[in-house]
Amino acid sequence: MIEKLRQYENEYQEVLASLSDPTILGDQKKVAELGKRERSLKVYSQAFLEYQSLEEEIEEFTFLKNEETNVRDKKELEVELEELIQKREKLLARIKELLVPEDPDDQKDVIVEIRAAAGGDEAALFAADLFRMYFNYAVSKQLKVDVMSSHEIGIGGFKEIIFEVAGTNARKYFKFESGVHRVQRVPTTESGGRIHTSTITVAVMTEAEEADIEIDPSDIRIDVFNASGHGGQNVQKNETAIRITHLPTNTVVVCQDERSKLQNKLRALKILHTRLLDVEKQRIQDEESQTRKSQVGWGDRSEKIRTYNYPQNRVTDHRIGYSSHNLTQIMNGDLDEFVEALQLAWNKNQTSTT
């Protein structure tokens, strides 16, 4: 474990040296790649240097304790040495969590589906709030957001919105968001000032590539119709909206946001591929019962994962019992504290089951 850290530290120093090399500074693409690697290695370097420092202190105090002849001073050295050893044990536990292998899928793009569940218009309005939260968070991570399909209501909410998040580590930043999100607040449509509770479901799916899953053309039915706007009225005279039905699973995807029939078809097929791949992954997870038991609360989309309590300015993630009284900033896209806490808890869960 420490040898692995040492390798990361050596690589970190090599990357730092490369970033100072005048022959490399002119290559912006190379500099960007090295900068990204430097940021990912820094945490390992810090852990390694901290471990080295502790080891040196333990060695020094061990030597002093063995050389000391004064009983009182010897006991004091023993106490300090024990504290250092305990500190090292805690650091080793953190290093073990830190060295949990990264999920190769974390680098992939994702498709996120947000749907209003219980709560009527208020749920649809909060679905729009969640979309804005995720959009701002993605932008802060230099990720690209592309709305693939949406079903708006007249007052600015969404019954459903499906969007793609693309870029480096897209899945890593969004993979813990699947589940039921609950909001407690006074709706703008409520004249009596009563607090309502509404729910929204979020599904985050690793975007499928063509090689990931094959769809037999005879298994799908494609319908073309006029795109509709608020209230169901047709917004285009030409038939450009696409409905694709996967007959074996009765999975239906509708795309109508684009003006081109071909663009809507391509988007619908991308969503369909991703949904079917996600279903297959869920099936495999369910079959791996022991692994599934150790991951309860991390992948069940029917489970309530987070509550946004506006009167108390509090957001609580129920999977890890983590709360923050920072609701306004969180709704503006500052999700780092939750993503980091969830990742740490996930790593701890992984190390405890291996």
N, C-alpha and C positions, 0 to 999 in steps of 0.2 A: 504493500500500500504506500509506504513512504518512498519506495523506489519509483513508483509511478509518479508521485508528486515531484520527485527530483527530476524526472524526465520532462515534466511540464515546466519546471523552473528553468531548466537548460534551454528549452524551446522558447520560453518567454524572453530570456536574455538574448537569444539569437534574433528574435523578432524585433526587439528594441534596437539591436545593433543595425539591423536592416533598415529600420525606419530612420536611422541617422545617416544612412549611406547616400551620398549625393547622387550616385548613379541610379538610384531607385526613386528618389524624390520626384524626378521628372515624369515618372509613369504613374498617373493618377489612379488607374485601375489597380495596379499592384499595391500602391499606398493604401487604397481603400480596403483591399483584401488583408493586408498586414495589420491595418488598424483594427479591423474586425477580430482578427485572431488575437491581437494583443489584449483586447478587452475581454475576450473569453478566457485567456490564460492568466490574467491578472489575479483572479481570486485564488487560483492554485498556487501561484507564486507567494502570495501573502500568507497562505496557510503553511506552506513549506518553511518560509522564513520564521514564522511564529513557532513552528515545531522545533526548528533548529535552535532558536533562542532558548526555548524551554529545556531542551536536552542539555545545552551548555550550562544553564543554571543548575539543573539537577546534578550534573556531574560535579560542578563546583561545590555545591552544598554537601554532596556525599563525601567529597574529599575532606572538607572542613570538619564535618561531623566525626569522621574517622580519626582525624588528627587532634580533635579537641579533647583535652583532659579534664577541664572544668565541668563538673556534672550539670550545673545550672545552664551553662552556655550550650552544652551538648544537647540538653532537652529542647532548648529554644531552636536550635538548628534542626532537630528532628521534626518539630512542629512545622517549621517553614518548608522543610523538605517534603513532608506529607502533603502540604497544600499545593506545592508544585507538581507532585505526582498526580494528585486529583485533577489539577488543571490540565495536565497532559492527557489524562484519560478522557476528559470532556472534549478536548481538541481532537483526539483520535476518533471519537464518535462522530464529530462534525465532519472530519475528513472522509470517514467512511460514507457518510451521506453525500458528500460532495463528489465522490468518485463513482456514484451510481451511473452506469452507462447511459448516455443520452439516447432517447428514442429516435431512430433514424427518420421517422415520420414527422418529427418536430420541424424539419426544414421545409415541409410541404405546405402548399396553399390549402385553405379551408373554404368551405361553403357554410355560411351561418343562416339558419332559419329562425326567425322570431315570429311567434304567433300569439295573438291575444287569446286568453283562455277564459277564466271566470271574471266577470266584472263589466261586461258590455263596453260602452264607449270609453270608460275610464281605463279599462284594460288596453284598448286600442291606443289611447293616448300615451300610456306608459310604454307600450311597445315602441312607439316613436321615440320616447325618451331613451330607452335602452339602445335603440339604433344609433342615436346621436352620441351616446356614451361610447359605444364600440367604435364608431367612426372616428371620434376624437382620439381614442386610445390608439387605434391603428395608425393614424397620422403621426402621433408622437413617436411611434416605433418605425417610421419611414415605410409603412406598408400602404399598399394601394387598395382602395375599396371600390368595388364595382357592383351596383345594384342590378340584380339579374331579373327579379320579379317582385312586384308589390301589389297589394290590395289596400288602397287607402279608403278612409271614411271622410266625410265632408268636413269634419272639424279639425283635421290635421293629424289624425292617428292612423295606425295600420292594423288591419285585421291580420295581415301577414306581410312580411318582407323577407326576401331571400337575397343575400349578397355574398360576393366572393371577397376574401381577404388574401392578397398575394404579396409575397416578398419574403425576405430572410426571416426564418423562425416564426412564420405566421401561425402555424399550429401550436408551437410552444407557448405563445402568448394567449391563445384562445381556447386551448383544449379543455380547460376546467370549467367552462361556462355552460355546458350542457345541463339542463335540468329545469326545474320550476322556480321562477323568480317571483317573489311576492312583494307587493307594494302596499303600504298602509299610509293613507293621506286623505285630505279633504279634496275631493274632485272639484275641478273648476265648474262642473255642471251641477254641483250640489249647493243649493241655496241655504240649507239649514246648518251648514258648517259641521256636518257629521263626518267622522273618519270612516272611510270605506277600505275594504281589503280586496284587492284584485290580484290575479295571477297571470303570468306570461310564461310560455314555454320557449326555451332556447335549445336548438340542436346544432352542434358544431361537428361537421363531417369533414374528414380528410378528403381533399379533392381527388377524384379518381383520374387516373391516366388510362389511355386506351388499352394499354397492356394489362391493366389491373383486373378488368372484368369485360367479358364479351357478351353482347346482346344480339340474339338472333333477330334479324329484321322481321321475320314472320311472327315474332312475339310482341311486336308493338303495333298500335293503331295510332295514326296521326290524323287529327281533325283540325281544320282551318276555319276560323270564324272572325267576325269583326271585333276589334278591340273595344273594350267598354271603359267608361270613366266612372265618376261618382254617380251613384244611383242606378248604375247599369246602362246608361245611355251610350250608344255607339259614338266613338270619337273619331273613327276613320271609316270612309266609305269602302275602302278596299279590305279584303280579308287578309289580315296580316298576323292575327293572334294564332298561337299554336297550342294545341292540347295533345300531349303524348300519353298514351295509356300502355303500361307494360302488362300484358294480359295474364301471364302466369301469376303475378303477385298483386294485380289490380292497383299498381302504383300509378298515380296520375300526376303529371306535371303540366302546369299552364304558364306560358310566357307571352306577354302582350305589350311589354314596355317599349320594345323597339319598333321602328316604323317599317322595318324590312321583315318579310316573312322568313327569309333565310336566317337572319340574325336571331329571331325568336326561336327558330327550330334548333339552331346550334346551341343556344343557351339552355333550352329545355332538355336536349340530349345530354349536356354536361351535368345538369342537375340530376337527371335520371341515373346516369352512370354512378354519380357520387352516392345517391340514396341507396342504390342496389349494393354497392360495395360496402356501405355502412351497415346495411342489414346483414351481410355476410360476416362482417367483422363481429357484430353483436352476437351472431349465432355461435361463432367460434369461442368468444368469451364465455358465453353461457355454458358451453360444453366443458370448458376448463373450470369446473366447479370450485376447486380449491383456490385457484387464483381469483376467481370471482368473489369468493367469500372474503378474501383479504382486501378486496377493493370495494367493498360495499360503500355506497355514498359517492363514488367517483364516476360512475358511468350510467346510472339509472336515471333516464330522462323523466320518469314519473315522480321522482323524488324532489321535495322542496329543498333547494340548496342555499337560497339567499333571501333575506328580507330587507327591504328598504323602508325604514320607518321615518317618515318626514317630520312628524311632531317632535320626535326625540333626536332628530338629525343623526340617526344611527343606521349603519349598514352592518348586518350580521351574516357571516357565512356559517351555516349550520353543520357543515361537514367537519370543520376543524374548531368550531366554537370561537371563531375570531370576530371581533366587533371593532368598528371604527366610527367615531363621532365626527366624520368628515364627509358627510353625505353630499354636500354641494360640489366639492372638488371631485368626488368619485363620479357623480353624474356628469361632470364635465370631461370625463375620460381619464382621470388619474387613478388607474386601477393597479398600479405597481405594487402597493402594499399587500393587496389580496393575492395577486398572481405569485408574488414571491413567497408569501406565507403558505399558499397551497402547494407550490413546488417543493418547499422544504418539507412539508408534511407528507407529500407523496414520496419523496426520497427516503424519509424515515420509515415509511410503510414498506418500501421496497427492501431496505436493508434488514428489516425485522422479519421478512418472510423468505430471506435467502439463506 
